[in-house]
Amino acid sequence: RRQPRRAPPAARVAVVIDGAMAKLLCTLALLAAAGLATDAGVRAAALAATTRAADAAWANAGALVATTLVAAFTYVWMWFRADQVDAVEIDLEPAEADDEWRSDVVVKKMEIKNPRKPHAIECFDPATLEYLGDVPAMTRAEVDECVARARAAQRDWARVPFAERRRVLRVLAKTIFKYQDAICRASMRDTGKTHMEAMLGEILTTHEKIRWVCAEGEDALRPSPRSVSLLTAAKSARVEYLPLGVIGVIAPWNYPFHNLYNHIVSGLFAGNAVVSKPSEYSSWSGGLYMRIARAVLESCGHSPDLVQLVTGFGDAGVALVESDVDKIIFTGSPAVGKLVMRGASANLTPVILELGGKDPAVIFDDVDLDAVLASVLRGTFQNCGQNCIGVERVYVQDGLYDAFLERALAIVATFKQGAPLHSGGAELDQGAMTMPAQVGLVQELVDDAVARGARLLTGGRAAPELGGQFFEPTILADVTHEMRIANEEVFGPVMTVLRFEDEADVIDQVNSISYGLGSNVFSGSAARAERVALQLRAGMAAVNDFAVQYMAQSLPFGGVGVSGFGCFAGPEGLRALCAQKSVIKDTVPFIRNVLPAPARYPVSHASVSFVDGLV
């Protein structure tokens, strides 16, 4: 196997003087130039005080201006050059490179498991039912081999300094930017999402992840000083955050690129290798996404084996959970999350579980309706409702209830839906549903609500006439908590609207179910919105906005209740990918604690008195 190339000398120098250090040197140089220029200006002014030296003064002033301009130009050039890295070249397949690519095979029903191909997953575009190709359905032995390769590569990577890890991530960001159209195209084909949803959910979020990790990740993982007691006053204490080893990731299908890179970025920066298994319903795009990460690592002189892709059905996920990875991050349903915990318990492998949500949007009657409605529509229908922090319950106060429904219906009725990569796809509001079974589940939940008294204002049915797995954008009014749709995750394009009277009423309603991922509260009174938000049982809260905490990657992302436990993002998420080691040592080398005689073996009568005195 071809060995990874070593980084060129210039790149290795950049590790020592990375972007942040170069900018610091630029700033110091500019300050020095400013000091010299000030001194020259003072001298010029003194000379100008005499008529005899006026010409010399003007000459010095001109030199001062020229020097300042040159220094400023040099400073700006060096500042931006400090972050200059080149993107890596990636070879693209026709379906990844061309919007106009069409498959020769179109099916009537999406079936990813073919009995004639027991070791393959058949991949399809859910918006067109076009056949995209096969990916391997890996065996347990193949999964174990992926983990073994990752572990071997991680031993060297764990010793790589943060400056070099930042450089790798900057190259990765540059490469993602260069190939963002191909990344979006692959996601659109694999999941049926629109171009705008791909840009928002795949590209923008991933760039923000990389930006925050590069800017603040090292601070989060620096040794953390801790206090000491009177008995250890001569010592210093700290917590070290060391690489954990190999992180296993089981990712869902709704955002196939970001769901992989979210953990690749943080896992690599924390010094780990990452083995990722995407959903069997979004494994086709994983080939391109993993080629990008591996190519970037190799171009920077590191082993591409640091990142591994596992593809397969449920048995491949079981194999990854039961392998010797050092931590599992799982995103999916509560039912499968329990199975992951059970499987991980065999090796006592720690887990982080993000198990979906039933996030509310609480709307008081003193809001600017147009502004709030725009946010709630985005929260409800983004990615065709297939969004773990999407708005699944809309609580509207009595005084605004009818006006809200009227305005929402007028907008949703105009939504355009279809195959994103076909004619007019750029202007579509809604794409397709990714999983065939999800279409049936959404229909079941809508039918149950209508049967129990909910009003169907628009939509409410699948739309196979569009050529793929589509469900119409839907609004349900007068929903109550006796209906399944108010308690179960929909993961589809359905706005579920409930009525409330006052703060106490809405807090009771929101907190009556077992999910607790995110929450959103809107009020003309910011104080009231925050007061209510803090009383909602959820891991996250957005005040007068929808889920914007995800674009603040300094915040941990995670929930409570059946929405799971643990988190990713923020300092807490980075540290969760580390082995925390408590360290205590002598502060001054020649001052050491010596165990007093009463505390030594053998124990004497004086020993108890001595300890009693310490207490």
C-alpha positions in Angstrom: 0.0 0.0 0.0 1.3 3.4 -0.9 2.7 5.3 2.1 1.4 8.8 2.8 3.7 11.6 1.6 5.5 13.7 4.2 4.5 17.3 4.4 6.9 19.6 2.4 9.4 21.7 4.4 7.3 24.8 4.0 4.3 23.1 5.4 6.3 21.8 8.3 7.5 25.4 9.0 3.9 26.5 8.9 3.2 24.0 11.8 5.6 25.9 14.0 4.4 29.3 12.9 0.8 28.6 12.1 -1.9 31.2 11.1 -2.5 32.5 14.6 1.3 32.9 15.4 1.9 34.6 12.0 -0.8 37.1 12.7 0.7 37.8 16.1 4.1 38.5 14.5 2.4 40.7 11.8 0.7 42.7 14.6 4.0 43.1 16.5 5.7 44.2 13.3 3.0 46.8 12.6 3.3 48.2 16.1 7.0 48.5 15.8 6.6 50.3 12.4 4.0 52.6 14.0 6.5 53.4 16.8 9.2 54.3 14.3 6.8 56.3 12.2 5.7 58.3 15.3 9.3 59.0 16.2 9.9 60.2 12.7 6.9 62.4 12.8 8.0 64.1 16.0 11.4 64.7 14.5 9.8 66.1 11.4 7.6 68.5 13.4 10.7 69.7 15.3 12.5 70.5 12.1 9.5 72.2 10.7 9.6 74.7 13.6 12.5 76.4 12.0 12.1 78.1 8.6 15.6 77.0 7.7 14.6 73.2 8.0 11.1 73.4 6.5 12.1 71.6 3.3 13.7 68.8 5.3 10.6 68.5 7.5 8.3 68.1 4.5 10.7 65.4 3.1 10.6 63.5 6.4 6.8 63.8 6.5 6.6 62.3 3.0 8.9 59.5 4.0 6.7 58.9 7.0 3.5 58.6 4.9 5.2 56.3 2.4 6.6 54.1 5.2 3.3 53.8 6.9 1.5 52.9 3.7 4.1 50.2 2.9 3.9 48.8 6.4 0.1 48.7 6.3 0.1 47.0 2.9 2.6 44.5 4.1 0.7 43.9 7.3 -2.6 43.2 5.4 -0.9 41.0 2.9 0.8 38.9 5.6 -2.4 38.7 7.7 -4.4 37.1 4.9 -1.4 35.0 3.7 -1.1 33.5 7.2 -4.4 31.6 6.5 -3.6 30.7 2.9 -3.8 27.0 2.2 -4.6 25.2 -1.1 -7.5 22.9 -1.7 -6.9 19.3 -2.6 -7.9 18.0 -6.0 -10.6 15.3 -5.9 -11.8 13.1 -8.8 -15.5 13.1 -9.2 -17.9 10.5 -10.6 -20.3 11.6 -13.3 -23.3 11.6 -10.9 -21.3 13.7 -8.5 -20.2 16.2 -11.1 -23.2 16.8 -13.3 -26.7 18.0 -12.5 -27.9 16.6 -15.8 -26.6 13.0 -15.1 -29.5 10.5 -15.4 -29.5 6.8 -14.5 -30.5 4.1 -17.0 -32.4 2.3 -14.3 -35.6 3.7 -12.7 -37.6 1.6 -10.3 -41.2 1.8 -9.1 -40.4 1.1 -5.5 -37.2 1.7 -3.5 -35.8 -1.5 -2.1 -32.2 -1.2 -0.9 -31.8 -4.9 0.0 -31.7 -7.2 -3.0 -31.7 -11.0 -2.1 -29.6 -11.6 -5.2 -26.9 -9.3 -3.8 -26.5 -10.3 -0.1 -23.2 -8.3 0.3 -24.4 -5.0 -1.3 -26.7 -2.1 -0.6 -28.6 -0.8 -3.7 -28.8 3.0 -3.6 -31.5 5.1 -5.1 -32.4 8.8 -5.5 -35.6 9.0 -3.4 -36.9 12.0 -5.5 -36.7 10.1 -8.9 -36.3 6.5 -7.9 -33.2 6.4 -10.1 -30.6 3.7 -9.3 -27.3 5.2 -8.2 -25.2 2.1 -7.7 -24.2 -0.3 -5.0 -22.0 0.0 -1.9 -20.6 -2.9 0.1 -22.6 -4.4 3.0 -19.6 -5.1 5.2 -19.2 -8.1 7.4 -18.1 -8.1 11.0 -14.5 -9.0 10.0 -14.4 -6.1 7.5 -15.7 -3.7 10.2 -13.0 -5.0 12.6 -10.4 -4.4 10.0 -11.5 -0.8 9.5 -11.2 -0.2 13.3 -7.7 -1.9 13.4 -6.4 0.4 10.5 -7.8 3.4 12.3 -6.2 2.5 15.6 -2.8 1.9 13.9 -2.9 5.4 12.3 -4.1 7.1 15.4 -0.9 6.3 17.4 1.1 8.8 15.3 -1.7 11.3 15.0 -2.1 11.6 18.8 1.3 13.2 18.9 0.6 15.8 16.2 0.5 19.3 17.7 -2.6 21.4 17.6 -1.1 23.8 15.1 -0.8 21.0 12.5 -4.3 19.7 13.3 -5.6 23.2 12.6 -3.7 23.3 9.3 -5.3 20.0 8.2 -8.7 21.4 9.1 -8.0 24.6 7.1 -7.1 22.5 4.1 -10.2 20.5 4.6 -12.3 23.7 4.7 -10.8 25.0 1.6 -11.4 21.7 -0.2 -15.0 21.6 1.0 -15.5 25.1 -0.3 -14.1 24.2 -3.7 -16.3 21.1 -4.1 -19.4 22.3 -2.3 -21.5 21.9 -5.5 -20.5 18.3 -5.8 -21.1 17.7 -2.0 -24.5 19.2 -2.3 -25.3 17.3 -5.5 -24.4 14.0 -3.8 -26.5 14.8 -0.8 -29.5 15.8 -3.0 -29.3 12.6 -5.0 -28.9 10.4 -1.9 -31.6 12.0 0.2 -33.9 14.0 -2.1 -33.3 17.4 -0.4 -33.3 20.7 -2.3 -30.2 22.6 -3.1 -30.9 25.3 -0.5 -31.4 22.7 2.2 -28.1 21.1 1.2 -26.2 24.4 1.3 -27.8 25.3 4.7 -27.6 21.9 6.4 -24.4 20.4 4.9 -22.1 23.2 3.9 -22.8 26.2 6.1 -23.0 24.1 9.3 -19.8 22.2 8.5 -17.8 25.4 7.8 -19.0 26.9 11.1 -17.9 23.7 12.9 -14.4 23.9 11.4 -14.2 27.6 12.1 -15.0 27.3 15.7 -12.8 24.2 16.3 -9.8 26.1 14.7 -10.5 29.2 16.6 -11.3 27.9 20.1 -10.7 24.1 20.1 -7.2 24.3 21.5 -8.3 26.5 24.4 -11.0 23.9 25.2 -8.5 21.1 25.3 -5.7 23.0 27.2 -4.8 21.5 30.6 -7.3 22.9 33.1 -5.8 24.1 36.4 -7.6 23.0 39.6 -7.5 24.2 43.2 -5.7 22.2 45.9 -6.5 21.7 49.6 -4.5 22.8 52.7 -3.0 19.3 52.9 -1.8 19.6 49.3 -0.9 23.3 49.4 2.6 22.7 48.1 1.3 21.0 45.0 -0.3 22.0 41.7 -3.3 20.2 40.2 -4.7 20.1 36.7 -6.8 18.0 34.3 -5.3 16.9 31.0 -7.5 16.2 28.0 -5.8 13.4 26.0 -6.9 11.6 22.8 -9.3 8.8 23.5 -8.3 6.6 20.6 -10.8 5.5 18.0 -14.3 7.0 17.9 -17.1 5.0 16.3 -19.9 7.0 14.7 -23.3 5.8 13.6 -24.9 8.6 11.6 -28.5 9.2 10.3 -29.5 9.9 6.8 -31.0 13.4 7.0 -27.7 15.3 6.5 -25.2 12.7 5.2 -22.3 15.1 4.8 -22.5 17.1 8.0 -23.5 14.0 10.1 -20.1 12.5 9.1 -17.9 15.6 9.2 -19.4 16.9 12.4 -17.6 14.1 14.2 -14.6 13.8 11.8 -13.7 17.4 12.5 -14.0 17.2 16.3 -12.6 13.7 16.5 -9.5 14.5 14.5 -8.8 17.8 16.3 -9.0 15.9 19.7 -6.3 13.5 18.4 -8.5 10.6 17.5 -9.2 8.4 14.5 -12.9 8.2 13.4 -14.8 5.2 12.0 -18.1 6.3 10.6 -21.1 4.3 9.5 -23.8 6.3 7.6 -27.3 5.0 7.3 -27.9 2.4 4.7 -30.3 5.0 3.1 -27.5 7.5 2.6 -24.4 5.4 2.0 -23.9 6.3 -1.7 -22.8 9.8 -1.0 -20.4 8.6 1.8 -18.0 7.5 -0.9 -17.3 11.0 -2.1 -17.3 12.5 1.4 -14.8 10.0 2.7 -12.6 10.5 -0.4 -12.3 14.2 0.4 -11.3 13.6 4.0 -8.7 10.9 3.1 -7.2 13.0 0.3 -6.8 16.0 2.6 -5.1 13.9 5.3 -2.7 12.3 2.7 -1.9 15.6 1.1 -0.9 17.0 4.5 1.4 14.1 5.1 -0.8 12.0 7.4 -2.3 8.6 7.1 -5.7 8.5 5.3 -6.5 5.5 7.5 -7.4 8.0 10.3 -10.9 8.1 8.8 -12.8 5.0 7.8 -16.2 4.4 6.3 -18.3 1.4 7.3 -21.2 0.6 5.0 -23.9 -2.0 5.6 -27.2 -2.8 7.2 -28.0 -3.2 10.9 -25.5 -6.0 11.4 -22.6 -3.7 10.4 -23.8 -1.2 13.0 -23.9 -3.9 15.6 -20.4 -5.0 14.6 -19.1 -1.4 15.0 -20.8 -1.0 18.4 -19.3 -4.3 19.6 -15.8 -3.6 18.3 -13.0 -2.3 20.4 -13.6 1.4 19.6 -13.2 3.7 22.5 -16.5 5.6 22.3 -19.7 5.4 20.2 -21.6 8.4 19.0 -25.1 7.4 17.8 -27.8 9.6 16.3 -31.2 7.9 15.7 -34.3 6.8 17.4 -34.8 6.0 21.1 -35.6 2.3 20.3 -32.3 1.8 18.4 -30.4 3.9 20.9 -31.4 1.4 23.6 -30.0 -1.4 21.5 -26.8 0.6 21.0 -26.4 0.9 24.8 -27.0 -2.8 25.3 -24.4 -3.7 22.6 -21.8 -1.2 24.0 -22.3 -2.6 27.5 -20.5 -5.8 26.6 -17.2 -3.9 26.4 -18.2 -1.1 28.7 -17.8 1.3 25.7 -19.1 4.8 26.6 -21.8 6.2 24.4 -23.2 9.6 23.4 -26.8 9.3 22.2 -28.8 11.9 20.3 -32.2 10.3 19.9 -34.3 12.9 18.1 -36.8 15.4 19.4 -40.3 16.8 19.4 -39.3 20.4 19.6 -41.9 23.1 20.4 -42.3 26.6 19.1 -44.2 28.6 21.6 -45.8 31.8 20.2 -47.3 34.4 22.5 -49.9 36.8 21.1 -47.7 39.9 21.4 -45.3 38.9 18.6 -44.7 40.3 15.1 -46.6 37.6 13.3 -44.9 37.9 9.9 -41.4 37.7 11.4 -42.2 34.8 13.7 -44.1 32.9 11.0 -41.1 33.0 8.7 -39.0 31.4 11.4 -41.6 28.8 12.3 -42.1 27.8 8.7 -38.4 27.3 8.3 -38.3 25.3 11.5 -41.2 23.1 10.4 -40.5 22.4 6.8 -36.7 22.6 6.5 -35.4 19.5 4.8 -39.0 18.3 4.3 -39.4 18.2 8.1 -36.5 15.6 8.4 -34.6 17.6 11.0 -33.8 16.5 14.6 -34.3 20.0 15.9 -37.1 20.8 13.6 -40.3 22.4 15.0 -42.7 19.5 15.6 -45.2 21.2 17.8 -46.4 24.8 17.3 -48.2 26.2 20.4 -50.1 29.5 19.6 -51.7 31.6 22.2 -55.5 32.0 21.9 -55.4 35.7 20.8 -53.3 34.9 17.8 -54.4 31.4 16.9 -56.8 32.1 14.0 -54.6 34.8 12.4 -51.6 32.5 12.6 -53.4 29.6 10.9 -54.8 31.9 8.2 -51.4 33.4 7.4 -49.5 30.0 7.5 -52.1 28.4 5.2 -51.7 31.2 2.7 -47.9 30.6 2.4 -47.8 26.8 2.6 -50.4 26.5 -0.1 -47.9 28.1 -2.5 -45.1 25.7 -1.8 -43.5 24.0 -4.8 -42.4 20.4 -4.5 -40.5 18.1 -6.8 -37.3 16.4 -7.8 -34.5 18.9 -6.9 -32.1 18.0 -9.7 -34.7 18.1 -12.4 -36.0 21.1 -14.3 -36.7 24.0 -12.0 -35.2 22.3 -9.0 -33.4 25.4 -7.7 -36.8 27.1 -6.9 -38.3 24.2 -5.1 -39.5 24.7 -1.5 -39.7 21.0 -0.7 -37.9 17.9 -1.9 -38.6 14.2 -1.2 -38.7 11.9 1.9 -35.6 9.8 2.2 -36.9 6.6 3.7 -39.8 4.7 2.1 -41.2 3.7 5.5 -41.2 7.3 6.8 -43.8 8.3 4.2 -46.1 5.6 5.5 -45.5 6.6 9.2 -46.3 10.3 8.5 -49.5 9.3 6.7 -50.4 7.1 9.7 -49.9 9.9 12.2 -51.8 12.4 10.1 -54.8 10.0 9.6 -54.9 9.3 13.4 -55.0 13.0 14.2 -57.8 13.7 11.8 -59.8 10.8 13.1 -59.4 12.2 16.6 -60.7 15.7 15.7 -57.8 17.6 14.2 -58.5 19.9 11.2 -56.6 19.2 8.0 -56.0 22.6 6.4 -53.8 21.5 3.5 -51.8 18.5 2.3 -52.2 15.3 4.3 -51.3 12.7 1.7 -48.4 11.2 -0.1 -47.8 12.4 -3.7 -46.4 9.5 -5.8 -47.5 11.3 -8.9 -44.4 13.5 -8.5 -42.2 10.5 -9.4 -40.7 9.6 -6.0 -41.1 9.5 -2.3 -43.0 12.7 -1.6 -45.5 13.8 1.1 -47.4 17.0 0.6 -46.6 20.0 2.9 -49.3 19.7 5.6 -51.0 21.8 8.3 -53.0 20.3 11.1 -54.9 22.6 13.4 -56.7 21.9 16.7 -54.2 19.2 17.7 -54.4 17.9 21.2 -52.1 15.7 23.3 -54.5 12.8 23.1 -53.3 12.4 19.4 -50.2 10.4 18.6 -48.8 13.2 16.4 -48.5 15.4 19.4 -46.3 12.9 21.2 -44.4 10.9 18.6 -41.6 12.3 16.3 -43.0 12.9 12.8 -39.9 13.6 10.8 -41.9 14.8 7.9 -43.4 18.0 6.4 -46.3 18.5 8.8 -47.0 21.7 10.8 -48.9 20.5 14.0 -50.6 23.5 15.7 -51.9 23.4 19.3 -53.7 26.2 21.3 -52.7 27.5 24.7 -54.1 30.1 27.2 -51.1 31.4 29.3 -47.6 30.6 30.5 -48.5 28.0 33.0 -50.7 26.2 30.4 -48.1 26.1 27.7 -45.3 25.0 30.0 -47.4 22.1 31.2 -48.3 21.1 27.6 -44.7 21.3 26.4 -43.3 19.3 29.3 -46.0 16.6 29.1 -44.0 14.4 26.7 -40.8 12.4 27.1 -38.7 14.1 24.4 -36.5 17.0 25.3 -34.0 18.1 22.7 -34.5 21.7 21.7 -37.1 24.4 22.2 -38.1 27.8 20.7 -40.1 30.6 22.5 -41.3 33.8 20.8 -42.7 36.8 22.6 -42.8 40.6 22.3 -41.4 40.5 25.8 -37.9 39.1 25.7 -38.0 38.6 29.5 -41.1 36.5 29.2 -39.7 34.5 26.3 -36.6 33.7 28.3 -38.5 33.0 31.5 -40.7 30.4 29.7 -37.7 28.9 27.8 -35.8 28.2 31.0 -38.8 26.2 32.3 -39.2 24.0 29.3 -37.7 20.5 29.7 -35.1 20.5 26.9 -31.4 20.5 26.4 -31.4 23.6 24.3 -33.5 26.8 24.0 -33.7 29.6 21.4 -35.3 32.8 22.6 -37.2 34.7 19.8 -35.5 32.6 17.1 -35.4 29.1 15.7 -32.6 26.7 16.7 -29.8 29.2 16.0 -27.7 27.6 18.7 -26.5 25.2 16.1 -24.7 28.0 14.4 -23.0 28.9 17.6 -20.7 25.9 17.8 -19.4 27.0 21.2 -22.6 25.6 22.6 -23.1 21.9 23.5 -25.7 20.1 21.4 -27.7 17.5 23.3 -31.0 16.7 25.0 -32.7 15.2 28.0 -35.3 12.5 28.5 -35.7 10.1 25.6 -33.8 12.6 23.4 -30.6 11.0 24.8 -27.6 12.1 26.8 -24.1 13.4 26.3 -23.4 16.1 23.8 -21.3 17.1 20.9 -20.1 20.6 19.9 -18.7 23.2 22.3 -15.9 22.6 24.8 -18.1 20.0 26.4 -18.4 18.0 23.1 -14.6 18.2 22.4 -13.7 17.1 25.9 -16.2 14.2 25.6 -13.8 12.8 22.9 -10.9 12.8 25.3 -9.6 10.8 28.2 -9.6 13.1 31.1 -6.6 12.6 33.3 -6.2 14.2 36.8 -2.6 15.2 37.5 -1.1 16.5 40.7 2.6 17.3 41.3 5.0 19.2 43.5 4.9 22.9 42.7 8.5 23.5 43.8 10.8 20.5 43.1 12.8 20.8 46.4 9.6 21.1 48.5 8.0 17.7 48.9 5.3 16.2 51.1 6.9 13.7 53.4 4.4 11.3 55.1 4.5 12.0 58.8 5.5 9.2 61.1 1.9 8.8 62.7 0.5 8.2 59.1 3.0 5.5 58.3 2.7 1.7 58.8 2.7 0.1 61.3 -0.3 2.0 62.8 0.1 3.1 66.4 -2.2 4.7 69.0 -0.9 8.1 67.9 -2.1 7.5 64.3 -5.8 8.0 65.1 -5.0 11.1 67.2 -3.0 12.5 64.4 -5.8 12.1 61.8 -8.3 13.4 64.3 -6.2 16.5 64.6 -6.2 16.9 60.8 -10.0 16.7 60.7 
